[in-house]
Amino acid sequence: MQWLATPGSVEPATERQHIQKAWDGLMATTHETQLLSQASSETDRARLLAASSTHSGDWLHAAPIVLTVRRSNENSCSTQTVMPGM
């Protein structure tokens, strides 16, 4: 019941009340709207929109790479990209 005491909270449809995501989604949408309305600048608003976009966290699943730069002489160098463990 404490959840329903939160301002702006709404119960999900009866057929979805047994699904946690239905409850969380409504609260997340409420918080997102609140944060966006309180953004102090267009830059802050853009950051919030970027962070909440669908694939914003995909980079967290990327494999790490190591970039090695070798200098052959004063005028040339070469680079090598290595994926650790591969």
PyMOL Python script that loads the backbone (N, CA, C, O; Angstrom):
from pymol import cmd

cmd.read_pdbstr("""\
ATOM      1  N   MET A   1       0.805  -1.206   0.000  1.00  0.00           N
ATOM      2  CA  MET A   1       0.000   0.000   0.000  1.00  0.00           C
ATOM      3  C   MET A   1       0.845   1.267   0.000  1.00  0.00           C
ATOM      4  O   MET A   1       0.393   2.321  -0.447  1.00  0.00           O
ATOM      5  N   GLN A   2       2.083   1.162   0.506  1.00  0.00           N
ATOM      6  CA  GLN A   2       2.945   2.343   0.533  1.00  0.00           C
ATOM      7  C   GLN A   2       3.219   2.840  -0.887  1.00  0.00           C
ATOM      8  O   GLN A   2       3.340   4.043  -1.119  1.00  0.00           O
ATOM      9  N   TRP A   3       3.316   1.900  -1.837  1.00  0.00           N
ATOM     10  CA  TRP A   3       3.556   2.277  -3.221  1.00  0.00           C
ATOM     11  C   TRP A   3       2.444   3.185  -3.725  1.00  0.00           C
ATOM     12  O   TRP A   3       2.711   4.171  -4.412  1.00  0.00           O
ATOM     13  N   LEU A   4       1.209   2.862  -3.391  1.00  0.00           N
ATOM     14  CA  LEU A   4       0.074   3.662  -3.854  1.00  0.00           C
ATOM     15  C   LEU A   4       0.021   5.037  -3.200  1.00  0.00           C
ATOM     16  O   LEU A   4      -0.651   5.937  -3.704  1.00  0.00           O
ATOM     17  N   ALA A   5       0.721   5.205  -2.088  1.00  0.00           N
ATOM     18  CA  ALA A   5       0.756   6.508  -1.422  1.00  0.00           C
ATOM     19  C   ALA A   5       1.697   7.482  -2.134  1.00  0.00           C
ATOM     20  O   ALA A   5       1.669   8.682  -1.858  1.00  0.00           O
ATOM     21  N   THR A   6       2.530   6.976  -3.046  1.00  0.00           N
ATOM     22  CA  THR A   6       3.450   7.823  -3.794  1.00  0.00           C
ATOM     23  C   THR A   6       2.656   8.695  -4.760  1.00  0.00           C
ATOM     24  O   THR A   6       1.823   8.183  -5.508  1.00  0.00           O
ATOM     25  N   PRO A   7       2.906  10.017  -4.755  1.00  0.00           N
ATOM     26  CA  PRO A   7       2.165  10.905  -5.652  1.00  0.00           C
ATOM     27  C   PRO A   7       2.319  10.487  -7.112  1.00  0.00           C
ATOM     28  O   PRO A   7       3.422  10.180  -7.562  1.00  0.00           O
ATOM     29  N   GLY A   8       1.225  10.478  -7.837  1.00  0.00           N
ATOM     30  CA  GLY A   8       1.249  10.148  -9.257  1.00  0.00           C
ATOM     31  C   GLY A   8       1.203   8.664  -9.561  1.00  0.00           C
ATOM     32  O   GLY A   8       1.183   8.279 -10.730  1.00  0.00           O
ATOM     33  N   SER A   9       1.188   7.816  -8.530  1.00  0.00           N
ATOM     34  CA  SER A   9       1.164   6.373  -8.787  1.00  0.00           C
ATOM     35  C   SER A   9      -0.236   5.923  -9.163  1.00  0.00           C
ATOM     36  O   SER A   9      -1.233   6.440  -8.660  1.00  0.00           O
ATOM     37  N   VAL A  10      -0.286   4.956 -10.051  1.00  0.00           N
ATOM     38  CA  VAL A  10      -1.546   4.408 -10.533  1.00  0.00           C
ATOM     39  C   VAL A  10      -1.406   2.896 -10.555  1.00  0.00           C
ATOM     40  O   VAL A  10      -0.341   2.373 -10.882  1.00  0.00           O
ATOM     41  N   GLU A  11      -2.469   2.196 -10.211  1.00  0.00           N
ATOM     42  CA  GLU A  11      -2.433   0.733 -10.267  1.00  0.00           C
ATOM     43  C   GLU A  11      -2.461   0.276 -11.716  1.00  0.00           C
ATOM     44  O   GLU A  11      -3.162   0.864 -12.540  1.00  0.00           O
ATOM     45  N   PRO A  12      -1.695  -0.781 -12.039  1.00  0.00           N
ATOM     46  CA  PRO A  12      -1.797  -1.337 -13.393  1.00  0.00           C
ATOM     47  C   PRO A  12      -3.162  -1.998 -13.589  1.00  0.00           C
ATOM     48  O   PRO A  12      -3.887  -2.239 -12.624  1.00  0.00           O
ATOM     49  N   ALA A  13      -3.498  -2.282 -14.824  1.00  0.00           N
ATOM     50  CA  ALA A  13      -4.769  -2.952 -15.138  1.00  0.00           C
ATOM     51  C   ALA A  13      -4.866  -4.246 -14.339  1.00  0.00           C
ATOM     52  O   ALA A  13      -3.850  -4.884 -14.063  1.00  0.00           O
ATOM     53  N   THR A  14      -6.059  -4.628 -13.976  1.00  0.00           N
ATOM     54  CA  THR A  14      -6.308  -5.805 -13.132  1.00  0.00           C
ATOM     55  C   THR A  14      -5.616  -7.056 -13.651  1.00  0.00           C
ATOM     56  O   THR A  14      -5.037  -7.811 -12.869  1.00  0.00           O
ATOM     57  N   GLU A  15      -5.668  -7.287 -14.957  1.00  0.00           N
ATOM     58  CA  GLU A  15      -5.065  -8.497 -15.519  1.00  0.00           C
ATOM     59  C   GLU A  15      -3.536  -8.470 -15.507  1.00  0.00           C
ATOM     60  O   GLU A  15      -2.901  -9.486 -15.790  1.00  0.00           O
ATOM     61  N   ARG A  16      -2.943  -7.330 -15.184  1.00  0.00           N
ATOM     62  CA  ARG A  16      -1.478  -7.221 -15.148  1.00  0.00           C
ATOM     63  C   ARG A  16      -0.936  -6.992 -13.742  1.00  0.00           C
ATOM     64  O   ARG A  16       0.272  -6.818 -13.578  1.00  0.00           O
ATOM     65  N   GLN A  17      -1.780  -6.988 -12.737  1.00  0.00           N
ATOM     66  CA  GLN A  17      -1.344  -6.679 -11.379  1.00  0.00           C
ATOM     67  C   GLN A  17      -0.434  -7.741 -10.771  1.00  0.00           C
ATOM     68  O   GLN A  17       0.232  -7.472  -9.772  1.00  0.00           O
ATOM     69  N   HIS A  18      -0.390  -8.914 -11.337  1.00  0.00           N
ATOM     70  CA  HIS A  18       0.499  -9.957 -10.825  1.00  0.00           C
ATOM     71  C   HIS A  18       1.900  -9.883 -11.455  1.00  0.00           C
ATOM     72  O   HIS A  18       2.772 -10.684 -11.120  1.00  0.00           O
ATOM     73  N   ILE A  19       2.112  -8.932 -12.356  1.00  0.00           N
ATOM     74  CA  ILE A  19       3.387  -8.782 -13.056  1.00  0.00           C
ATOM     75  C   ILE A  19       4.157  -7.600 -12.459  1.00  0.00           C
ATOM     76  O   ILE A  19       3.698  -6.459 -12.515  1.00  0.00           O
ATOM     77  N   GLN A  20       5.324  -7.884 -11.889  1.00  0.00           N
ATOM     78  CA  GLN A  20       6.129  -6.842 -11.243  1.00  0.00           C
ATOM     79  C   GLN A  20       6.486  -5.713 -12.207  1.00  0.00           C
ATOM     80  O   GLN A  20       6.458  -4.540 -11.835  1.00  0.00           O
ATOM     81  N   LYS A  21       6.820  -6.072 -13.443  1.00  0.00           N
ATOM     82  CA  LYS A  21       7.209  -5.070 -14.439  1.00  0.00           C
ATOM     83  C   LYS A  21       6.089  -4.050 -14.673  1.00  0.00           C
ATOM     84  O   LYS A  21       6.368  -2.883 -14.950  1.00  0.00           O
ATOM     85  N   ALA A  22       4.848  -4.472 -14.566  1.00  0.00           N
ATOM     86  CA  ALA A  22       3.719  -3.557 -14.757  1.00  0.00           C
ATOM     87  C   ALA A  22       3.711  -2.480 -13.674  1.00  0.00           C
ATOM     88  O   ALA A  22       3.437  -1.315 -13.960  1.00  0.00           O
ATOM     89  N   TRP A  23       4.006  -2.860 -12.447  1.00  0.00           N
ATOM     90  CA  TRP A  23       4.062  -1.902 -11.340  1.00  0.00           C
ATOM     91  C   TRP A  23       5.291  -1.003 -11.468  1.00  0.00           C
ATOM     92  O   TRP A  23       5.192   0.216 -11.324  1.00  0.00           O
ATOM     93  N   ASP A  24       6.447  -1.607 -11.740  1.00  0.00           N
ATOM     94  CA  ASP A  24       7.689  -0.841 -11.847  1.00  0.00           C
ATOM     95  C   ASP A  24       7.658   0.139 -13.016  1.00  0.00           C
ATOM     96  O   ASP A  24       8.149   1.262 -12.906  1.00  0.00           O
ATOM     97  N   GLY A  25       7.080  -0.293 -14.132  1.00  0.00           N
ATOM     98  CA  GLY A  25       7.043   0.554 -15.315  1.00  0.00           C
ATOM     99  C   GLY A  25       6.276   1.840 -15.088  1.00  0.00           C
ATOM    100  O   GLY A  25       6.686   2.911 -15.535  1.00  0.00           O
ATOM    101  N   LEU A  26       5.166   1.724 -14.395  1.00  0.00           N
ATOM    102  CA  LEU A  26       4.366   2.920 -14.103  1.00  0.00           C
ATOM    103  C   LEU A  26       5.145   3.895 -13.227  1.00  0.00           C
ATOM    104  O   LEU A  26       5.124   5.103 -13.466  1.00  0.00           O
ATOM    105  N   MET A  27       5.829   3.372 -12.217  1.00  0.00           N
ATOM    106  CA  MET A  27       6.607   4.236 -11.324  1.00  0.00           C
ATOM    107  C   MET A  27       7.804   4.853 -12.069  1.00  0.00           C
ATOM    108  O   MET A  27       8.119   6.028 -11.881  1.00  0.00           O
ATOM    109  N   ALA A  28       8.456   4.057 -12.904  1.00  0.00           N
ATOM    110  CA  ALA A  28       9.606   4.560 -13.660  1.00  0.00           C
ATOM    111  C   ALA A  28       9.181   5.688 -14.602  1.00  0.00           C
ATOM    112  O   ALA A  28       9.885   6.689 -14.738  1.00  0.00           O
ATOM    113  N   THR A  29       8.042   5.521 -15.243  1.00  0.00           N
ATOM    114  CA  THR A  29       7.532   6.554 -16.142  1.00  0.00           C
ATOM    115  C   THR A  29       7.217   7.832 -15.372  1.00  0.00           C
ATOM    116  O   THR A  29       7.493   8.931 -15.853  1.00  0.00           O
ATOM    117  N   THR A  30       6.647   7.695 -14.191  1.00  0.00           N
ATOM    118  CA  THR A  30       6.341   8.852 -13.349  1.00  0.00           C
ATOM    119  C   THR A  30       7.615   9.586 -12.957  1.00  0.00           C
ATOM    120  O   THR A  30       7.676  10.813 -13.034  1.00  0.00           O
ATOM    121  N   HIS A  31       8.640   8.834 -12.536  1.00  0.00           N
ATOM    122  CA  HIS A  31       9.911   9.456 -12.141  1.00  0.00           C
ATOM    123  C   HIS A  31      10.609  10.102 -13.332  1.00  0.00           C
ATOM    124  O   HIS A  31      11.185  11.182 -13.205  1.00  0.00           O
ATOM    125  N   GLU A  32      10.559   9.447 -14.485  1.00  0.00           N
ATOM    126  CA  GLU A  32      11.188  10.006 -15.683  1.00  0.00           C
ATOM    127  C   GLU A  32      10.550  11.341 -16.056  1.00  0.00           C
ATOM    128  O   GLU A  32      11.252  12.306 -16.355  1.00  0.00           O
ATOM    129  N   THR A  33       9.231  11.394 -16.038  1.00  0.00           N
ATOM    130  CA  THR A  33       8.511  12.629 -16.352  1.00  0.00           C
ATOM    131  C   THR A  33       8.877  13.733 -15.369  1.00  0.00           C
ATOM    132  O   THR A  33       9.073  14.886 -15.753  1.00  0.00           O
ATOM    133  N   GLN A  34       8.965  13.362 -14.101  1.00  0.00           N
ATOM    134  CA  GLN A  34       9.312  14.333 -13.061  1.00  0.00           C
ATOM    135  C   GLN A  34      10.730  14.864 -13.258  1.00  0.00           C
ATOM    136  O   GLN A  34      10.960  16.070 -13.167  1.00  0.00           O
ATOM    137  N   LEU A  35      11.677  13.973 -13.524  1.00  0.00           N
ATOM    138  CA  LEU A  35      13.063  14.398 -13.741  1.00  0.00           C
ATOM    139  C   LEU A  35      13.186  15.312 -14.953  1.00  0.00           C
ATOM    140  O   LEU A  35      13.873  16.332 -14.898  1.00  0.00           O
ATOM    141  N   LEU A  36      12.522  14.949 -16.049  1.00  0.00           N
ATOM    142  CA  LEU A  36      12.599  15.761 -17.257  1.00  0.00           C
ATOM    143  C   LEU A  36      11.998  17.145 -17.048  1.00  0.00           C
ATOM    144  O   LEU A  36      12.508  18.131 -17.579  1.00  0.00           O
ATOM    145  N   SER A  37      10.923  17.221 -16.281  1.00  0.00           N
ATOM    146  CA  SER A  37      10.297  18.531 -16.038  1.00  0.00           C
ATOM    147  C   SER A  37      11.141  19.406 -15.120  1.00  0.00           C
ATOM    148  O   SER A  37      11.014  20.631 -15.137  1.00  0.00           O
ATOM    149  N   GLN A  38      12.004  18.781 -14.318  1.00  0.00           N
ATOM    150  CA  GLN A  38      12.847  19.540 -13.392  1.00  0.00           C
ATOM    151  C   GLN A  38      14.252  19.791 -13.922  1.00  0.00           C
ATOM    152  O   GLN A  38      15.069  20.391 -13.224  1.00  0.00           O
ATOM    153  N   ALA A  39      14.550  19.348 -15.131  1.00  0.00           N
ATOM    154  CA  ALA A  39      15.885  19.562 -15.701  1.00  0.00           C
ATOM    155  C   ALA A  39      16.171  21.052 -15.768  1.00  0.00           C
ATOM    156  O   ALA A  39      15.344  21.833 -16.238  1.00  0.00           O
ATOM    157  N   SER A  40      17.351  21.442 -15.294  1.00  0.00           N
ATOM    158  CA  SER A  40      17.663  22.867 -15.194  1.00  0.00           C
ATOM    159  C   SER A  40      18.153  23.476 -16.507  1.00  0.00           C
ATOM    160  O   SER A  40      18.173  24.700 -16.642  1.00  0.00           O
ATOM    161  N   SER A  41      18.545  22.653 -17.469  1.00  0.00           N
ATOM    162  CA  SER A  41      19.008  23.184 -18.754  1.00  0.00           C
ATOM    163  C   SER A  41      18.699  22.175 -19.854  1.00  0.00           C
ATOM    164  O   SER A  41      18.345  21.027 -19.586  1.00  0.00           O
ATOM    165  N   GLU A  42      18.839  22.625 -21.087  1.00  0.00           N
ATOM    166  CA  GLU A  42      18.631  21.736 -22.231  1.00  0.00           C
ATOM    167  C   GLU A  42      19.689  20.633 -22.253  1.00  0.00           C
ATOM    168  O   GLU A  42      19.415  19.518 -22.697  1.00  0.00           O
ATOM    169  N   THR A  43      20.890  20.940 -21.776  1.00  0.00           N
ATOM    170  CA  THR A  43      21.956  19.941 -21.705  1.00  0.00           C
ATOM    171  C   THR A  43      21.580  18.834 -20.731  1.00  0.00           C
ATOM    172  O   THR A  43      21.746  17.654 -21.039  1.00  0.00           O
ATOM    173  N   ASP A  44      21.075  19.204 -19.560  1.00  0.00           N
ATOM    174  CA  ASP A  44      20.641  18.205 -18.583  1.00  0.00           C
ATOM    175  C   ASP A  44      19.494  17.368 -19.133  1.00  0.00           C
ATOM    176  O   ASP A  44      19.443  16.155 -18.930  1.00  0.00           O
ATOM    177  N   ARG A  45      18.595  18.013 -19.817  1.00  0.00           N
ATOM    178  CA  ARG A  45      17.455  17.296 -20.414  1.00  0.00           C
ATOM    179  C   ARG A  45      17.957  16.303 -21.466  1.00  0.00           C
ATOM    180  O   ARG A  45      17.489  15.166 -21.526  1.00  0.00           O
ATOM    181  N   ALA A  46      18.913  16.741 -22.297  1.00  0.00           N
ATOM    182  CA  ALA A  46      19.467  15.858 -23.321  1.00  0.00           C
ATOM    183  C   ALA A  46      20.167  14.657 -22.681  1.00  0.00           C
ATOM    184  O   ALA A  46      20.048  13.537 -23.178  1.00  0.00           O
ATOM    185  N   ARG A  47      20.891  14.880 -21.588  1.00  0.00           N
ATOM    186  CA  ARG A  47      21.559  13.779 -20.881  1.00  0.00           C
ATOM    187  C   ARG A  47      20.544  12.769 -20.354  1.00  0.00           C
ATOM    188  O   ARG A  47      20.733  11.561 -20.494  1.00  0.00           O
ATOM    189  N   LEU A  48      19.475  13.264 -19.752  1.00  0.00           N
ATOM    190  CA  LEU A  48      18.437  12.371 -19.235  1.00  0.00           C
ATOM    191  C   LEU A  48      17.772  11.565 -20.348  1.00  0.00           C
ATOM    192  O   LEU A  48      17.517  10.371 -20.193  1.00  0.00           O
ATOM    193  N   LEU A  49      17.497  12.221 -21.460  1.00  0.00           N
ATOM    194  CA  LEU A  49      16.877  11.524 -22.586  1.00  0.00           C
ATOM    195  C   LEU A  49      17.828  10.470 -23.162  1.00  0.00           C
ATOM    196  O   LEU A  49      17.401   9.369 -23.511  1.00  0.00           O
ATOM    197  N   ALA A  50      19.109  10.809 -23.259  1.00  0.00           N
ATOM    198  CA  ALA A  50      20.095   9.851 -23.783  1.00  0.00           C
ATOM    199  C   ALA A  50      20.240   8.650 -22.851  1.00  0.00           C
ATOM    200  O   ALA A  50      20.303   7.508 -23.306  1.00  0.00           O
ATOM    201  N   ALA A  51      20.293   8.912 -21.555  1.00  0.00           N
ATOM    202  CA  ALA A  51      20.467   7.826 -20.583  1.00  0.00           C
ATOM    203  C   ALA A  51      19.246   6.915 -20.526  1.00  0.00           C
ATOM    204  O   ALA A  51      19.368   5.738 -20.186  1.00  0.00           O
ATOM    205  N   SER A  52      18.088   7.440 -20.851  1.00  0.00           N
ATOM    206  CA  SER A  52      16.877   6.625 -20.778  1.00  0.00           C
ATOM    207  C   SER A  52      16.495   6.004 -22.116  1.00  0.00           C
ATOM    208  O   SER A  52      15.461   5.343 -22.214  1.00  0.00           O
ATOM    209  N   SER A  53      17.313   6.207 -23.150  1.00  0.00           N
ATOM    210  CA  SER A  53      16.996   5.610 -24.448  1.00  0.00           C
ATOM    211  C   SER A  53      17.178   4.092 -24.388  1.00  0.00           C
ATOM    212  O   SER A  53      17.887   3.574 -23.525  1.00  0.00           O
ATOM    213  N   THR A  54      16.547   3.411 -25.291  1.00  0.00           N
ATOM    214  CA  THR A  54      16.446   1.950 -25.257  1.00  0.00           C
ATOM    215  C   THR A  54      17.788   1.225 -25.144  1.00  0.00           C
ATOM    216  O   THR A  54      17.908   0.304 -24.336  1.00  0.00           O
ATOM    217  N   HIS A  55      18.781   1.601 -25.910  1.00  0.00           N
ATOM    218  CA  HIS A  55      20.040   0.859 -25.939  1.00  0.00           C
ATOM    219  C   HIS A  55      21.199   1.638 -25.297  1.00  0.00           C
ATOM    220  O   HIS A  55      22.360   1.418 -25.641  1.00  0.00           O
ATOM    221  N   SER A  56      20.887   2.533 -24.380  1.00  0.00           N
ATOM    222  CA  SER A  56      21.936   3.379 -23.799  1.00  0.00           C
ATOM    223  C   SER A  56      22.977   2.600 -23.003  1.00  0.00           C
ATOM    224  O   SER A  56      24.111   3.061 -22.870  1.00  0.00           O
ATOM    225  N   GLY A  57      22.627   1.443 -22.477  1.00  0.00           N
ATOM    226  CA  GLY A  57      23.577   0.664 -21.682  1.00  0.00           C
ATOM    227  C   GLY A  57      24.269  -0.457 -22.437  1.00  0.00           C
ATOM    228  O   GLY A  57      24.981  -1.260 -21.835  1.00  0.00           O
ATOM    229  N   ASP A  58      24.069  -0.522 -23.748  1.00  0.00           N
ATOM    230  CA  ASP A  58      24.659  -1.618 -24.532  1.00  0.00           C
ATOM    231  C   ASP A  58      26.174  -1.662 -24.435  1.00  0.00           C
ATOM    232  O   ASP A  58      26.762  -2.743 -24.480  1.00  0.00           O
ATOM    233  N   TRP A  59      26.817  -0.510 -24.302  1.00  0.00           N
ATOM    234  CA  TRP A  59      28.281  -0.483 -24.247  1.00  0.00           C
ATOM    235  C   TRP A  59      28.810  -1.258 -23.036  1.00  0.00           C
ATOM    236  O   TRP A  59      29.966  -1.682 -23.036  1.00  0.00           O
ATOM    237  N   LEU A  60      27.987  -1.445 -22.015  1.00  0.00           N
ATOM    238  CA  LEU A  60      28.427  -2.193 -20.834  1.00  0.00           C
ATOM    239  C   LEU A  60      28.673  -3.668 -21.141  1.00  0.00           C
ATOM    240  O   LEU A  60      29.376  -4.349 -20.394  1.00  0.00           O
ATOM    241  N   HIS A  61      28.098  -4.161 -22.235  1.00  0.00           N
ATOM    242  CA  HIS A  61      28.242  -5.564 -22.614  1.00  0.00           C
ATOM    243  C   HIS A  61      29.342  -5.769 -23.662  1.00  0.00           C
ATOM    244  O   HIS A  61      29.582  -6.896 -24.097  1.00  0.00           O
ATOM    245  N   ALA A  62      30.005  -4.692 -24.064  1.00  0.00           N
ATOM    246  CA  ALA A  62      31.050  -4.793 -25.089  1.00  0.00           C
ATOM    247  C   ALA A  62      32.315  -5.416 -24.502  1.00  0.00           C
ATOM    248  O   ALA A  62      32.654  -5.192 -23.340  1.00  0.00           O
ATOM    249  N   ALA A  63      32.999  -6.194 -25.324  1.00  0.00           N
ATOM    250  CA  ALA A  63      34.256  -6.807 -24.891  1.00  0.00           C
ATOM    251  C   ALA A  63      35.343  -5.734 -24.811  1.00  0.00           C
ATOM    252  O   ALA A  63      35.406  -4.860 -25.675  1.00  0.00           O
ATOM    253  N   PRO A  64      36.189  -5.787 -23.796  1.00  0.00           N
ATOM    254  CA  PRO A  64      37.259  -4.791 -23.686  1.00  0.00           C
ATOM    255  C   PRO A  64      38.313  -5.019 -24.768  1.00  0.00           C
ATOM    256  O   PRO A  64      38.543  -6.150 -25.196  1.00  0.00           O
ATOM    257  N   ILE A  65      38.943  -3.942 -25.199  1.00  0.00           N
ATOM    258  CA  ILE A  65      40.041  -4.061 -26.156  1.00  0.00           C
ATOM    259  C   ILE A  65      41.235  -3.276 -25.637  1.00  0.00           C
ATOM    260  O   ILE A  65      41.092  -2.366 -24.821  1.00  0.00           O
ATOM    261  N   VAL A  66      42.402  -3.641 -26.119  1.00  0.00           N
ATOM    262  CA  VAL A  66      43.625  -2.935 -25.763  1.00  0.00           C
ATOM    263  C   VAL A  66      44.233  -2.409 -27.052  1.00  0.00           C
ATOM    264  O   VAL A  66      44.418  -3.168 -28.004  1.00  0.00           O
ATOM    265  N   LEU A  67      44.538  -1.146 -27.094  1.00  0.00           N
ATOM    266  CA  LEU A  67      45.149  -0.540 -28.266  1.00  0.00           C
ATOM    267  C   LEU A  67      46.623  -0.333 -27.974  1.00  0.00           C
ATOM    268  O   LEU A  67      46.984   0.344 -27.011  1.00  0.00           O
ATOM    269  N   THR A  68      47.479  -0.920 -28.811  1.00  0.00           N
ATOM    270  CA  THR A  68      48.924  -0.803 -28.642  1.00  0.00           C
ATOM    271  C   THR A  68      49.470   0.022 -29.795  1.00  0.00           C
ATOM    272  O   THR A  68      49.157  -0.234 -30.957  1.00  0.00           O
ATOM    273  N   VAL A  69      50.289   1.016 -29.465  1.00  0.00           N
ATOM    274  CA  VAL A  69      50.920   1.842 -30.490  1.00  0.00           C
ATOM    275  C   VAL A  69      52.414   1.595 -30.424  1.00  0.00           C
ATOM    276  O   VAL A  69      53.036   1.730 -29.371  1.00  0.00           O
ATOM    277  N   ARG A  70      52.987   1.227 -31.579  1.00  0.00           N
ATOM    278  CA  ARG A  70      54.437   1.007 -31.652  1.00  0.00           C
ATOM    279  C   ARG A  70      55.056   2.027 -32.582  1.00  0.00           C
ATOM    280  O   ARG A  70      54.563   2.260 -33.685  1.00  0.00           O
ATOM    281  N   ARG A  71      56.116   2.622 -32.138  1.00  0.00           N
ATOM    282  CA  ARG A  71      56.861   3.572 -32.966  1.00  0.00           C
ATOM    283  C   ARG A  71      58.010   2.848 -33.634  1.00  0.00           C
ATOM    284  O   ARG A  71      58.870   2.281 -32.960  1.00  0.00           O
ATOM    285  N   SER A  72      58.029   2.862 -34.965  1.00  0.00           N
ATOM    286  CA  SER A  72      59.120   2.233 -35.706  1.00  0.00           C
ATOM    287  C   SER A  72      60.318   3.166 -35.750  1.00  0.00           C
ATOM    288  O   SER A  72      61.459   2.755 -35.538  1.00  0.00           O
ATOM    289  N   ASN A  73      60.036   4.409 -36.024  1.00  0.00           N
ATOM    290  CA  ASN A  73      61.077   5.458 -36.019  1.00  0.00           C
ATOM    291  C   ASN A  73      60.387   6.790 -35.767  1.00  0.00           C
ATOM    292  O   ASN A  73      59.221   6.820 -35.372  1.00  0.00           O
ATOM    293  N   GLU A  74      61.084   7.874 -35.987  1.00  0.00           N
ATOM    294  CA  GLU A  74      60.516   9.206 -35.713  1.00  0.00           C
ATOM    295  C   GLU A  74      59.276   9.516 -36.529  1.00  0.00           C
ATOM    296  O   GLU A  74      58.388  10.233 -36.068  1.00  0.00           O
ATOM    297  N   ASN A  75      59.209   8.972 -37.754  1.00  0.00           N
ATOM    298  CA  ASN A  75      58.143   9.371 -38.680  1.00  0.00           C
ATOM    299  C   ASN A  75      57.011   8.366 -38.834  1.00  0.00           C
ATOM    300  O   ASN A  75      56.029   8.656 -39.516  1.00  0.00           O
ATOM    301  N   SER A  76      57.120   7.202 -38.225  1.00  0.00           N
ATOM    302  CA  SER A  76      56.044   6.230 -38.445  1.00  0.00           C
ATOM    303  C   SER A  76      55.726   5.455 -37.161  1.00  0.00           C
ATOM    304  O   SER A  76      56.569   5.279 -36.282  1.00  0.00           O
ATOM    305  N   CYS A  77      54.507   5.014 -37.100  1.00  0.00           N
ATOM    306  CA  CYS A  77      54.087   4.190 -35.987  1.00  0.00           C
ATOM    307  C   CYS A  77      52.994   3.246 -36.485  1.00  0.00           C
ATOM    308  O   CYS A  77      52.386   3.495 -37.525  1.00  0.00           O
ATOM    309  N   SER A  78      52.750   2.188 -35.762  1.00  0.00           N
ATOM    310  CA  SER A  78      51.696   1.255 -36.140  1.00  0.00           C
ATOM    311  C   SER A  78      50.833   0.982 -34.910  1.00  0.00           C
ATOM    312  O   SER A  78      51.293   1.099 -33.774  1.00  0.00           O
ATOM    313  N   THR A  79      49.612   0.629 -35.150  1.00  0.00           N
ATOM    314  CA  THR A  79      48.718   0.321 -34.042  1.00  0.00           C
ATOM    315  C   THR A  79      48.237  -1.114 -34.164  1.00  0.00           C
ATOM    316  O   THR A  79      48.158  -1.668 -35.261  1.00  0.00           O
ATOM    317  N   GLN A  80      47.923  -1.695 -33.042  1.00  0.00           N
ATOM    318  CA  GLN A  80      47.412  -3.049 -32.999  1.00  0.00           C
ATOM    319  C   GLN A  80      46.305  -3.091 -31.949  1.00  0.00           C
ATOM    320  O   GLN A  80      46.493  -2.635 -30.821  1.00  0.00           O
ATOM    321  N   THR A  81      45.161  -3.635 -32.321  1.00  0.00           N
ATOM    322  CA  THR A  81      44.041  -3.788 -31.403  1.00  0.00           C
ATOM    323  C   THR A  81      43.976  -5.250 -30.972  1.00  0.00           C
ATOM    324  O   THR A  81      43.959  -6.154 -31.807  1.00  0.00           O
ATOM    325  N   VAL A  82      43.940  -5.469 -29.667  1.00  0.00           N
ATOM    326  CA  VAL A  82      43.915  -6.821 -29.133  1.00  0.00           C
ATOM    327  C   VAL A  82      42.726  -6.964 -28.208  1.00  0.00           C
ATOM    328  O   VAL A  82      42.466  -6.090 -27.381  1.00  0.00           O
ATOM    329  N   MET A  83      42.000  -8.066 -28.346  1.00  0.00           N
ATOM    330  CA  MET A  83      40.915  -8.373 -27.419  1.00  0.00           C
ATOM    331  C   MET A  83      41.479  -9.374 -26.403  1.00  0.00           C
ATOM    332  O   MET A  83      41.796 -10.507 -26.765  1.00  0.00           O
ATOM    333  N   PRO A  84      41.607  -8.966 -25.143  1.00  0.00           N
ATOM    334  CA  PRO A  84      42.157  -9.867 -24.111  1.00  0.00           C
ATOM    335  C   PRO A  84      41.392 -11.186 -24.065  1.00  0.00           C
ATOM    336  O   PRO A  84      40.164 -11.212 -24.144  1.00  0.00           O
ATOM    337  N   GLY A  85      42.134 -12.268 -23.937  1.00  0.00           N
ATOM    338  CA  GLY A  85      41.516 -13.578 -23.827  1.00  0.00           C
ATOM    339  C   GLY A  85      41.201 -14.198 -25.176  1.00  0.00           C
ATOM    340  O   GLY A  85      40.676 -15.310 -25.231  1.00  0.00           O
ATOM    341  N   MET A  86      41.505 -13.520 -26.243  1.00  0.00           N
ATOM    342  CA  MET A  86      41.215 -14.071 -27.578  1.00  0.00           C
ATOM    343  C   MET A  86      42.495 -14.460 -28.260  1.00  0.00           C
ATOM    344  O   MET A  86      42.469 -14.944 -29.392  1.00  0.00           O
TER     345      MET A  86
END
""", "prot")
cmd.dss("prot")
cmd.show_as("cartoon", "prot")
cmd.util.cbc("prot")
cmd.orient("prot")
